[in-house]
Amino acid sequence: MSETRSCDVLIAGAGPAGLATALYLLKARPELRGRVVALEKHAHPRFKTCAGGLIPKTILALNELEIALDIPYVTVTRSSARTVVGDALVERDEPVGTVVRRDEFDALLARSARDAGLRIVEHCRVAGVEQSNGCVRARTDTGDFEASVLVGADGSGSIVRRAVFGNGKETIGRALMTDLPADPNKDVEFAERCYRFDFRCVAAGIKGYAWSFPCSIGGRPHLNVGIYDQFPRKCRDSGGEQAAMLRELVRAFPELPLAGLSDRKISFKAYPIRWFDPGDRYVKGRVILAGDAAGVDPLMGEGISCAFEHGKLAAAAIGRLLDGDPRALADYDRELHWGAIGWKLRKLAFAARHFYGPYHRTFFRLSRISRRAQEIGLDWYNGASHSDELSTAVLIARWVRSVLLPPPVR
Ligand SMILES: Cc1cc2nc3c(=O)[nH]c(=O)nc-3n(C[C@H](O)[C@H](O)[C@H](O)COP(=O)(O)OP(=O)(O)OC[C@H]3O[C@@H](n4cnc5c(N)ncnc54)[C@H](O)[C@@H]3O)c2cc1C
């Protein structure tokens, strides 16, 4: 029988949530160098089904962690949205998005975390979790690991979540995507540095949107094209969940060569995204959840910025726990429900209910009333200058002012 390896902090999963937890923790407490261990079932660089769109909030986190984005990326300054009641375009002077490839991005985070003192045990799959006497034990296919706290950052299908919190209500959306070679002179995503979103699939029963992002794969321009559905099981009930998503994706971008998707002549990847449910708990004993394992943005399925937000809060809570503060982990749970990230995800859950609900036309119409209001909404969503941390009252006041008052003369 293999011996149990012990450390101070165990992290299940070395994706953005697990690595952000380690990076924030080791930045604040360099003395933990070598005592924080991440268990990862794959090895970096590893493929991850994801469009790789980083909102400005994530770039702020990278700056805070002093990580230079020295991998290939494409930035966009415009965001266009097609809806059943018309189109909208928001343009900013600064990037509204930075598109990376997740294998390269996650490998960069892993490198930075290793440099800071994280031990990553690769090809190590967590199979179960047990707790006793203030100690957590992770069972893996290469033996047991023990620590005084465990972060479940093992993604949407989290084993830690299932082992410790039970199956519970499943709040899992699905996204599928493919990559197409692009012509940077012709395709608007490159020519106009634009993210394209298409919400017309909502009218066909898909609670989500299709997207097309410019990206760089192996130094060559590509489009990452995909579709997100917050409630894929509903589609499955009425027959052919994936077929309906593929049909709507082709319909959203008729000018793109997507016709071969339905018969798999063009390959695509599908993957679940767990979204935030305020009824969930994120702490049990010495085990806490972060990132997709906890649940991310229900409206857009954006999860990388949430992974960094959760990681930062988890690191602060773990630091306090190691100092002997018995309230530390309970406060983490409260932050995820009621702190800035909890409020943001609640608002996005509210928006998802309405934009993807029976009165979606009314809500899409309302959102198109004022261009300035759209800009405020986008800046809030993007967390540019931490505007996502503004109170609801301030946001509503800004929104009302932007709708009722004419724009200032420059
Ligand atoms: C098609 C698609 C497009 C998306 N596009 C975007 C986007 O443009 N922008 C955005 O912000 N978000 C996007 N998302 C969501 C984003 O990918 C996730 O929210 C994000 O990856 C969450 O990070 P995480 O660290 O919590 O989980 P993950 O990135 O899933 O990382 C979890 C890690 O844990 C490891 N792991 C899993 N199980 C075990 C185990 N049992 N033992 C050990 N290790 C384990 C995995 O190998 C992985 O490395 C998209 C998702 C999909 C499906």
The ligand as a Gaussian input file, in Angstrom:
#p B3LYP/6-31G(d) Opt

LIG

0 1
 C      -17.331000      25.571000     -25.138000
 C      -17.010000      26.437000     -23.948000
 C      -16.622000      27.734000     -24.149000
 C      -16.295000      28.548000     -23.057000
 N      -15.856000      29.807000     -23.302000
 C      -15.507000      30.599000     -22.277000
 C      -14.976000      31.899000     -22.524000
 O      -14.817000      32.321000     -23.669000
 N      -14.644000      32.660000     -21.455000
 C      -14.809000      32.208000     -20.170000
 O      -14.508000      32.962000     -19.237000
 N      -15.285000      30.983000     -19.901000
 C      -15.617000      30.159000     -20.923000
 N      -16.056000      28.897000     -20.665000
 C      -16.117000      28.437000     -19.276000
 C      -14.700000      28.105000     -18.779000
 O      -14.095000      27.172000     -19.644000
 C      -14.769000      27.564000     -17.358000
 O      -15.637000      28.347000     -16.593000
 C      -13.376000      27.538000     -16.720000
 O      -12.545000      26.629000     -17.382000
 C      -13.489000      27.172000     -15.239000
 O      -12.200000      26.987000     -14.688000
 P      -11.995000      25.895000     -13.527000
 O      -10.578000      25.972000     -13.121000
 O      -13.054000      26.031000     -12.511000
 O      -12.291000      24.487000     -14.242000
 P      -11.491000      23.779000     -15.418000
 O      -10.908000      24.744000     -16.349000
 O      -12.427000      22.750000     -15.955000
 O      -10.283000      23.073000     -14.674000
 C      -10.480000      21.952000     -13.856000
 C       -9.192000      21.159000     -13.818000
 O       -9.389000      20.036000     -12.955000
 C       -8.897000      18.862000     -13.567000
 N       -9.676000      17.751000     -13.014000
 C      -10.966000      17.453000     -13.250000
 N      -11.342000      16.384000     -12.532000
 C      -10.254000      15.999000     -11.820000
 C      -10.015000      14.956000     -10.892000
 N      -10.972000      14.093000     -10.547000
 N       -8.791000      14.866000     -10.350000
 C       -7.795000      15.732000     -10.681000
 N       -7.963000      16.734000     -11.563000
 C       -9.186000      16.869000     -12.123000
 C       -9.088000      19.099000     -15.052000
 O       -8.227000      18.307000     -15.830000
 C       -8.789000      20.591000     -15.177000
 O       -7.431000      20.839000     -15.416000
 C      -16.395000      28.054000     -21.732000
 C      -16.791000      26.732000     -21.519000
 C      -17.106000      25.920000     -22.616000
 C      -17.533000      24.498000     -22.364000

